């Protein structure tokens, strides 16, 4: 039961996350198992939904927040509980534009400065309110060609929307 997997050419590393929340890191033909999330007593959803590489770190989008893996030491570096008052909040996917880390959640998009040493503090995260349907569920987020793209899930199931922002405001992608 694989829940997420991602390869990094730059790091020569594959991360495989399983439905049990167990993690394998595969590098140079060697498999390293990290059972930390699986073994941790965390109430609620411990699922891993996505893996995003940035520098020597891998950001895991989980059912309770964001887990940062340091791939130089092959260990968990940080865990960000970005919900209101530091509560657990399901993160569907993250992306980084070089300045901010963005998290697509079921309660809108949150962002924090990537260089902020206090991202572990939920107060370092802000909810974007200038995007349409700002408090709704966003399933995906990506940084591509100097723009942030976000996919909004229409609760009626009729018409999901993709919005993008090049720095001048959010626009509905045609």
MDAnalysis code that builds the backbone (N, CA, C; Angstrom):
import MDAnalysis as mda
import numpy as np

u = mda.Universe.empty(522, n_residues=174, atom_resindex=np.repeat(np.arange(174), 3), trajectory=True)
u.add_TopologyAttr("name", ["N", "CA", "C"] * 174)
u.add_TopologyAttr("resid", np.arange(1, 175))
u.add_TopologyAttr("resname", ["UNK", "UNK", "UNK", "UNK", "UNK", "UNK", "UNK", "UNK", "UNK", "UNK", "UNK", "UNK", "UNK", "UNK", "UNK", "UNK", "UNK", "UNK", "UNK", "UNK", "UNK", "UNK", "UNK", "UNK", "UNK", "UNK", "UNK", "UNK", "UNK", "UNK", "UNK", "UNK", "UNK", "UNK", "UNK", "UNK", "UNK", "UNK", "UNK", "UNK", "UNK", "UNK", "UNK", "UNK", "UNK", "UNK", "UNK", "UNK", "UNK", "UNK", "UNK", "UNK", "UNK", "UNK", "UNK", "UNK", "UNK", "UNK", "UNK", "UNK", "UNK", "UNK", "UNK", "UNK", "UNK", "UNK", "UNK", "UNK", "UNK", "UNK", "UNK", "UNK", "UNK", "UNK", "UNK", "UNK", "UNK", "UNK", "UNK", "UNK", "UNK", "UNK", "UNK", "UNK", "UNK", "UNK", "UNK", "UNK", "UNK", "UNK", "UNK", "UNK", "UNK", "UNK", "UNK", "UNK", "UNK", "UNK", "UNK", "UNK", "UNK", "UNK", "UNK", "UNK", "UNK", "UNK", "UNK", "UNK", "UNK", "UNK", "UNK", "UNK", "UNK", "UNK", "UNK", "UNK", "UNK", "UNK", "UNK", "UNK", "UNK", "UNK", "UNK", "UNK", "UNK", "UNK", "UNK", "UNK", "UNK", "UNK", "UNK", "UNK", "UNK", "UNK", "UNK", "UNK", "UNK", "UNK", "UNK", "UNK", "UNK", "UNK", "UNK", "UNK", "UNK", "UNK", "UNK", "UNK", "UNK", "UNK", "UNK", "UNK", "UNK", "UNK", "UNK", "UNK", "UNK", "UNK", "UNK", "UNK", "UNK", "UNK", "UNK", "UNK", "UNK", "UNK", "UNK", "UNK", "UNK", "UNK", "UNK", "UNK", "UNK", "UNK"])
u.atoms.positions = np.array([
    [0.793, -1.196, 0.000],
    [0.000, 0.000, 0.000],
    [0.830, 1.251, 0.000],
    [1.274, 1.711, -1.174],
    [2.029, 2.969, -1.288],
    [1.040, 4.130, -1.290],
    [1.297, 5.129, -0.448],
    [0.429, 6.310, -0.420],
    [1.054, 7.474, -1.173],
    [2.392, 7.542, -1.234],
    [3.075, 8.612, -1.964],
    [4.491, 8.159, -2.260],
    [5.022, 8.598, -3.394],
    [6.420, 8.335, -3.699],
    [6.939, 9.416, -4.634],
    [8.233, 9.713, -4.469],
    [8.810, 10.773, -5.298],
    [10.311, 10.535, -5.430],
    [10.818, 10.760, -6.635],
    [12.232, 10.635, -6.961],
    [12.844, 12.023, -7.061],
    [14.085, 12.174, -6.603],
    [14.848, 13.403, -6.778],
    [16.097, 13.083, -7.588],
    [16.183, 13.630, -8.806],
    [17.392, 13.470, -9.615],
    [18.587, 14.105, -8.913],
    [18.362, 15.297, -8.372],
    [19.437, 16.050, -7.731],
    [20.074, 15.276, -6.577],
    [19.239, 14.609, -5.777],
    [19.738, 13.885, -4.607],
    [19.934, 12.393, -4.876],
    [19.474, 11.920, -6.037],
    [19.566, 10.496, -6.324],
    [18.828, 9.673, -5.284],
    [17.678, 10.179, -4.894],
    [16.938, 9.585, -3.773],
    [15.479, 9.382, -4.131],
    [14.955, 8.232, -3.708],
    [13.530, 7.934, -3.830],
    [12.972, 7.795, -2.423],
    [11.857, 8.468, -2.177],
    [11.138, 8.291, -0.919],
    [9.820, 7.616, -1.241],
    [9.552, 6.544, -0.509],
    [8.286, 5.833, -0.636],
    [7.593, 5.887, 0.720],
    [6.374, 6.403, 0.734],
    [5.554, 6.444, 1.948],
    [4.433, 5.438, 1.770],
    [4.159, 4.700, 2.827],
    [3.152, 3.647, 2.767],
    [1.891, 4.059, 3.518],
    [0.805, 3.368, 3.253],
    [-0.467, 3.661, 3.922],
    [-0.359, 3.500, 5.430],
    [0.590, 2.727, 5.900],
    [0.820, 2.544, 7.337],
    [1.567, 3.721, 7.954],
    [1.995, 4.688, 7.128],
    [2.811, 5.847, 7.506],
    [4.273, 5.486, 7.692],
    [4.670, 4.295, 7.298],
    [6.067, 3.904, 7.281],
    [6.725, 4.557, 6.071],
    [8.040, 4.791, 6.148],
    [8.760, 5.471, 5.072],
    [10.019, 4.693, 4.734],
    [10.286, 4.534, 3.440],
    [11.565, 4.003, 2.962],
    [12.261, 5.092, 2.166],
    [13.565, 5.244, 2.418],
    [14.420, 6.121, 1.624],
    [15.360, 5.201, 0.847],
    [15.343, 5.331, -0.475],
    [16.177, 4.479, -1.317],
    [17.207, 5.358, -2.017],
    [18.492, 4.987, -1.798],
    [19.582, 5.773, -2.367],
    [20.760, 4.836, -2.624],
    [21.311, 4.890, -3.823],
    [22.481, 4.074, -4.180],
    [22.245, 2.589, -3.910],
    [21.037, 2.119, -4.176],
    [20.727, 0.713, -3.994],
    [20.529, 0.280, -2.554],
    [20.523, 1.232, -1.635],
    [20.356, 0.937, -0.209],
    [18.994, 1.454, 0.236],
    [18.273, 0.627, 1.004],
    [16.968, 1.025, 1.532],
    [17.116, 1.311, 3.020],
    [16.735, 2.523, 3.411],
    [16.726, 2.912, 4.818],
    [15.277, 3.100, 5.242],
    [14.879, 2.436, 6.297],
    [13.507, 2.539, 6.781],
    [13.427, 3.568, 7.898],
    [12.433, 4.467, 7.814],
    [12.161, 5.457, 8.862],
    [10.738, 5.224, 9.375],
    [10.566, 4.481, 10.452],
    [9.232, 4.186, 10.963],
    [8.706, 5.224, 11.952],
    [9.372, 6.386, 12.054],
    [9.069, 7.379, 13.089],
    [7.607, 7.806, 13.114],
    [7.055, 8.180, 11.956],
    [5.663, 8.635, 11.918],
    [4.728, 7.476, 12.253],
    [5.011, 6.316, 11.693],
    [4.182, 5.140, 11.941],
    [4.158, 4.810, 13.443],
    [5.292, 4.922, 14.111],
    [5.394, 4.551, 15.523],
    [4.976, 5.653, 16.492],
    [4.909, 6.885, 16.008],
    [4.582, 8.016, 16.876],
    [3.113, 7.979, 17.284],
    [2.855, 8.273, 18.550],
    [1.483, 8.337, 19.058],
    [0.886, 9.700, 18.702],
    [0.271, 9.776, 17.546],
    [-0.368, 10.999, 17.062],
    [-1.841, 10.683, 16.874],
    [-2.729, 11.408, 17.569],
    [-4.153, 11.137, 17.356],
    [-4.587, 11.591, 15.970],
    [-5.495, 10.852, 15.368],
    [-6.041, 11.251, 14.074],
    [-5.286, 10.659, 12.900],
    [-5.269, 11.397, 11.807],
    [-4.780, 10.945, 10.511],
    [-3.258, 11.099, 10.412],
    [-2.526, 9.999, 10.305],
    [-1.074, 10.033, 10.140],
    [-0.662, 9.745, 8.697],
    [-1.629, 9.741, 7.786],
    [-1.334, 9.426, 6.384],
    [-0.349, 10.423, 5.789],
    [0.444, 9.940, 4.843],
    [1.375, 10.786, 4.094],
    [0.809, 10.920, 2.686],
    [0.506, 12.160, 2.289],
    [-0.178, 12.411, 1.023],
    [0.746, 12.798, -0.125],
    [1.900, 13.389, 0.194],
    [2.789, 13.827, -0.878],
    [4.187, 14.030, -0.322],
    [5.169, 14.040, -1.239],
    [6.567, 14.285, -0.908],
    [7.053, 15.403, -1.821],
    [7.740, 16.400, -1.236],
    [8.268, 17.521, -2.017],
    [9.714, 17.758, -1.596],
    [10.626, 17.773, -2.554],
    [12.038, 18.000, -2.263],
    [12.380, 19.476, -2.390],
    [13.220, 19.956, -1.470],
    [13.736, 21.323, -1.547],
    [15.108, 21.311, -0.879],
    [16.147, 21.548, -1.666],
    [17.501, 21.471, -1.127],
    [17.772, 20.055, -0.643],
    [18.279, 19.952, 0.577],
    [18.598, 18.643, 1.166],
    [17.461, 18.121, 2.030],
    [16.280, 18.701, 1.895],
    [15.136, 18.307, 2.709],
    [14.021, 17.735, 1.838],
    [13.210, 16.901, 2.469],
    [11.972, 16.433, 1.853],
    [10.839, 16.843, 2.778],
    [9.837, 17.476, 2.215],
    [8.668, 17.926, 2.969],
    [7.545, 16.926, 2.725],
    [7.067, 16.297, 3.790],
    [5.999, 15.318, 3.696],
    [4.684, 15.983, 4.079],
    [3.719, 15.939, 3.189],
    [2.377, 16.444, 3.473],
    [1.624, 15.324, 4.173],
    [1.145, 15.595, 5.377],
    [0.510, 14.533, 6.170],
    [-0.875, 14.953, 6.639],
    [-1.544, 14.013, 7.264],
    [-2.876, 14.265, 7.810],
    [-2.871, 15.160, 9.024],
    [-1.704, 15.476, 9.579],
    [-1.627, 16.339, 10.765],
    [-0.804, 17.591, 10.542],
    [-0.116, 17.712, 9.413],
    [0.716, 18.890, 9.141],
    [1.813, 18.553, 8.157],
    [2.988, 19.139, 8.382],
    [4.130, 18.958, 7.490],
    [5.288, 18.383, 8.297],
    [5.890, 17.322, 7.773],
    [7.072, 16.729, 8.394],
    [8.246, 16.993, 7.462],
    [9.347, 17.515, 8.020],
    [10.533, 17.821, 7.236],
    [11.594, 16.765, 7.518],
    [12.009, 16.068, 6.455],
    [13.086, 15.088, 6.564],
    [14.387, 15.727, 6.099],
    [15.415, 15.652, 6.922],
    [16.747, 16.069, 6.529],
    [17.387, 14.866, 5.853],
    [17.660, 14.975, 4.567],
    [18.166, 13.838, 3.808],
    [19.684, 13.711, 3.866],
    [20.360, 14.662, 4.493],
    [21.791, 14.497, 4.747],
    [22.007, 13.598, 5.957],
    [21.101, 13.717, 6.944],
    [21.199, 12.902, 8.159],
    [20.177, 11.767, 8.189],
    [19.272, 11.762, 7.204],
    [18.201, 10.764, 7.134],
    [17.417, 10.690, 8.436],
    [16.926, 11.869, 8.856],
    [16.142, 11.950, 10.086],
    [15.108, 13.067, 9.976],
    [14.110, 12.996, 10.852],
    [13.103, 14.048, 10.889],
    [13.717, 15.280, 11.540],
    [13.660, 16.400, 10.816],
    [14.225, 17.658, 11.312],
    [13.187, 18.484, 12.056],
    [11.967, 18.552, 11.518],
    [10.912, 19.386, 12.103],
    [9.551, 18.797, 11.773],
    [8.570, 19.205, 12.572],
    [7.169, 18.922, 12.290],
    [6.404, 20.216, 12.487],
    [5.621, 20.598, 11.486],
    [4.844, 21.837, 11.538],
    [3.361, 21.501, 11.682],
    [2.787, 21.882, 12.812],
    [1.336, 21.810, 13.020],
    [0.811, 23.196, 12.679],
    [0.219, 23.353, 11.503],
    [-0.101, 24.681, 10.984],
    [-1.576, 25.044, 11.110],
    [-2.339, 24.215, 11.792],
    [-3.752, 24.515, 11.994],
    [-3.933, 25.652, 12.981],
    [-5.163, 26.141, 13.097],
    [-5.472, 27.205, 14.046],
    [-5.043, 26.771, 15.445],
    [-4.375, 27.663, 16.151],
    [-3.898, 27.406, 17.510],
    [-2.951, 26.216, 17.596],
    [-2.270, 25.900, 16.509],
    [-1.314, 24.804, 16.505],
    [-1.942, 23.432, 16.402],
    [-3.217, 23.395, 16.007],
    [-3.910, 22.115, 15.851],
    [-3.394, 21.373, 14.620],
    [-3.647, 20.079, 14.601],
    [-3.352, 19.284, 13.417],
    [-4.232, 19.774, 12.270],
    [-3.679, 19.809, 11.075],
    [-4.417, 20.207, 9.877],
    [-3.898, 19.369, 8.724],
    [-4.808, 18.696, 8.022],
    [-4.418, 17.873, 6.882],
    [-3.812, 18.754, 5.797],
    [-2.612, 18.390, 5.382],
    [-1.921, 19.081, 4.297],
    [-1.891, 18.129, 3.110],
    [-2.475, 18.558, 2.009],
    [-2.558, 17.722, 0.822],
    [-1.287, 17.760, -0.012],
    [-0.648, 18.940, -0.064],
    [0.558, 19.091, -0.868],
    [1.231, 20.401, -0.493],
    [2.552, 20.470, -0.648],
    [3.279, 21.712, -0.436],
    [4.099, 22.045, -1.666],
    [4.466, 23.311, -1.770],
    [5.414, 23.766, -2.783],
    [6.169, 24.946, -2.196],
    [7.286, 25.272, -2.820],
    [8.134, 26.376, -2.354],
    [8.532, 27.199, -3.563],
    [8.423, 28.534, -3.411],
    [8.806, 29.419, -4.513],
    [10.152, 30.108, -4.282],
    [10.881, 29.678, -3.270],
    [12.164, 30.291, -2.932],
    [12.039, 31.281, -1.798],
    [10.846, 31.822, -1.579],
    [10.589, 32.750, -0.483],
    [9.649, 32.132, 0.540],
    [8.567, 31.541, 0.060],
    [7.533, 30.974, 0.936],
    [7.386, 29.475, 0.707],
    [6.958, 28.791, 1.753],
    [6.453, 27.436, 1.627],
    [4.933, 27.547, 1.683],
    [4.262, 26.969, 0.705],
    [2.801, 27.005, 0.603],
    [2.248, 25.616, 0.908],
    [1.152, 25.568, 1.644],
    [0.507, 24.307, 1.973],
    [-0.941, 24.336, 1.506],
    [-1.293, 23.404, 0.629],
    [-2.682, 23.245, 0.187],
    [-3.379, 22.358, 1.208],
    [-4.428, 22.890, 1.844],
    [-5.135, 22.153, 2.893],
    [-6.630, 22.107, 2.581],
    [-7.361, 21.385, 3.407],
    [-8.814, 21.349, 3.269],
    [-9.469, 22.605, 3.829],
    [-8.659, 23.510, 4.385],
    [-9.148, 24.780, 4.929],
    [-8.399, 25.957, 4.320],
    [-8.133, 25.888, 3.035],
    [-7.464, 26.978, 2.346],
    [-5.983, 26.719, 2.169],
    [-5.286, 27.785, 1.788],
    [-3.838, 27.707, 1.574],
    [-3.156, 28.499, 2.673],
    [-2.163, 27.877, 3.285],
    [-1.357, 28.537, 4.319],
    [0.050, 28.696, 3.763],
    [0.731, 29.746, 4.246],
    [2.113, 29.932, 3.825],
    [2.943, 30.487, 4.971],
    [4.240, 30.192, 4.895],
    [5.202, 30.717, 5.850],
    [6.498, 30.989, 5.123],
    [7.297, 31.904, 5.644],
    [8.593, 32.212, 5.042],
    [9.511, 31.008, 5.197],
    [10.074, 30.522, 4.098],
    [10.888, 29.314, 4.136],
    [12.119, 29.490, 5.011],
    [12.646, 30.712, 5.133],
    [13.837, 30.953, 5.951],
    [13.506, 31.295, 7.401],
    [12.224, 31.287, 7.768],
    [11.830, 31.593, 9.142],
    [12.246, 30.441, 10.053],
    [13.110, 30.699, 11.030],
    [13.542, 29.611, 11.917],
    [12.440, 29.145, 12.872],
    [11.310, 29.852, 12.879],
    [10.222, 29.525, 13.798],
    [8.989, 28.985, 13.085],
    [9.167, 28.317, 11.936],
    [8.021, 27.725, 11.237],
    [7.324, 26.670, 12.083],
    [8.003, 26.174, 13.084],
    [7.392, 25.199, 13.994],
    [6.255, 25.843, 14.788],
    [6.274, 27.181, 14.907],
    [5.229, 27.941, 15.596],
    [4.107, 28.245, 14.604],
    [2.903, 27.828, 14.923],
    [1.770, 28.037, 14.008],
    [1.545, 29.508, 13.702],
    [2.001, 30.407, 14.559],
    [1.840, 31.845, 14.313],
    [2.686, 32.332, 13.138],
    [3.669, 31.537, 12.718],
    [4.514, 31.908, 11.579],
    [3.804, 31.651, 10.249],
    [2.626, 31.016, 10.315],
    [1.874, 30.659, 9.114],
    [0.657, 31.558, 8.966],
    [0.406, 32.002, 7.753],
    [-0.782, 32.820, 7.491],
    [-1.661, 32.124, 6.453],
    [-2.963, 32.331, 6.584],
    [-3.914, 31.811, 5.605],
    [-4.081, 32.851, 4.506],
    [-3.950, 32.423, 3.262],
    [-4.144, 33.347, 2.143],
    [-5.628, 33.652, 2.009],
    [-5.964, 34.923, 2.057],
    [-7.367, 35.315, 1.966],
    [-7.691, 35.981, 0.632],
    [-6.668, 36.232, -0.191],
    [-6.921, 36.925, -1.458],
    [-7.216, 35.962, -2.612],
    [-7.170, 34.662, -2.375],
    [-7.476, 33.690, -3.421],
    [-8.979, 33.389, -3.375],
    [-9.641, 33.231, -4.516],
    [-11.064, 32.859, -4.482],
    [-11.265, 31.556, -3.700],
    [-12.387, 31.468, -3.016],
    [-12.714, 30.290, -2.194],
    [-11.630, 30.035, -1.145],
    [-11.146, 31.109, -0.532],
    [-9.968, 31.058, 0.330],
    [-10.075, 30.106, 1.514],
    [-11.265, 29.797, 1.968],
    [-11.393, 28.886, 3.110],
    [-11.775, 27.467, 2.673],
    [-11.804, 27.239, 1.375],
    [-12.196, 25.935, 0.846],
    [-11.047, 24.944, 0.788],
    [-11.331, 23.775, 0.247],
    [-10.344, 22.700, 0.146],
    [-9.524, 22.849, -1.133],
    [-8.216, 22.811, -0.966],
    [-7.282, 22.849, -2.088],
    [-6.496, 21.543, -2.086],
    [-6.556, 20.816, -3.202],
    [-5.939, 19.491, -3.248],
    [-4.483, 19.521, -3.683],
    [-4.128, 20.460, -4.544],
    [-2.780, 20.491, -5.108],
    [-2.265, 21.919, -5.156],
    [-0.946, 22.041, -5.085],
    [-0.301, 23.336, -5.233],
    [1.072, 23.109, -5.848],
    [1.468, 23.988, -6.774],
    [2.750, 23.829, -7.452],
    [3.323, 25.187, -7.813],
    [4.639, 25.267, -7.826],
    [5.344, 26.450, -8.308],
    [5.979, 26.087, -9.634],
    [5.602, 26.824, -10.687],
    [6.097, 26.529, -12.022],
    [6.170, 27.809, -12.825],
    [7.293, 28.034, -13.468],
    [7.465, 29.163, -14.375],
    [7.070, 30.479, -13.707],
    [7.606, 30.703, -12.511],
    [7.388, 31.929, -11.726],
    [5.940, 32.171, -11.335],
    [5.157, 31.117, -11.221],
    [3.758, 31.259, -10.791],
    [3.418, 30.143, -9.806],
    [2.506, 30.462, -8.887],
    [1.950, 29.463, -7.981],
    [0.614, 29.029, -8.576],
    [0.420, 27.727, -8.711],
    [-0.828, 27.157, -9.198],
    [-1.479, 26.390, -8.047],
    [-2.782, 26.575, -7.873],
    [-3.510, 25.891, -6.804],
    [-4.815, 25.340, -7.351],
    [-5.136, 24.113, -6.959],
    [-6.350, 23.449, -7.419],
    [-7.375, 23.420, -6.294],
    [-8.498, 24.092, -6.537],
    [-9.609, 24.172, -5.577],
    [-10.613, 23.063, -5.868],
    [-11.034, 22.366, -4.817],
    [-12.026, 21.298, -4.963],
    [-13.426, 21.852, -4.747],
    [-14.223, 21.866, -5.776],
    [-15.607, 22.319, -5.676],
    [-16.383, 21.336, -4.805],
    [-16.945, 21.797, -3.670],
    [-17.643, 20.867, -2.780],
    [-18.862, 20.207, -3.434],
    [-19.434, 20.832, -4.457],
    [-20.577, 20.227, -5.146],
    [-20.126, 19.162, -6.145],
    [-18.818, 19.140, -6.422],
    [-18.287, 18.168, -7.364],
    [-18.548, 18.507, -8.814],
    [-19.079, 19.702, -9.078],
    [-19.430, 20.079, -10.451],
    [-18.227, 20.602, -11.227],
    [-17.491, 21.575, -10.656],
    [-16.409, 22.203, -11.405],
    [-15.285, 22.634, -10.475],
    [-14.236, 21.805, -10.371],
    [-13.045, 22.224, -9.646],
    [-12.399, 23.367, -10.424],
    [-11.591, 24.153, -9.740],
    [-10.962, 25.313, -10.374],
    [-9.455, 25.284, -10.138],
    [-8.702, 25.804, -11.097],
    [-7.271, 26.020, -10.923],
    [-7.048, 27.521, -10.956],
    [-6.367, 28.017, -9.937],
    [-6.013, 29.435, -9.865],
    [-4.497, 29.544, -9.951],
    [-4.021, 30.674, -10.477],
    [-2.582, 30.898, -10.489],
    [-2.285, 32.342, -10.127],
    [-1.054, 32.546, -9.632],
    [-0.640, 33.871, -9.184],
    [0.813, 34.074, -9.595],
    [1.042, 35.136, -10.364],
    [2.398, 35.486, -10.784],
    [2.949, 36.636, -9.956],
    [2.272, 36.968, -8.884],
    [2.707, 38.062, -8.014],
    [1.785, 39.261, -8.076],
    [0.778, 39.214, -8.960],
    [-0.126, 40.354, -9.111],
    [-1.556, 40.026, -8.712],
    [-1.762, 38.864, -8.086],
    [-3.093, 38.460, -7.687],
    [-3.493, 37.147, -8.323],
    [-4.505, 36.524, -7.772],
    [-4.965, 35.218, -8.219],
    [-5.899, 35.343, -9.421],
    [-5.668, 34.496, -10.419],
    [-6.451, 34.495, -11.649],
    [-6.947, 33.071, -11.888],
    [-8.179, 32.948, -12.383],
    [-8.738, 31.656, -12.727],
    [-8.042, 31.168, -13.984],
    [-7.452, 29.972, -13.935],
    [-6.762, 29.425, -15.094],
    [-7.799, 28.962, -16.110],
    [-7.674, 29.421, -17.361],
    [-8.708, 29.086, -18.363],
    [-8.732, 27.604, -18.711],
])
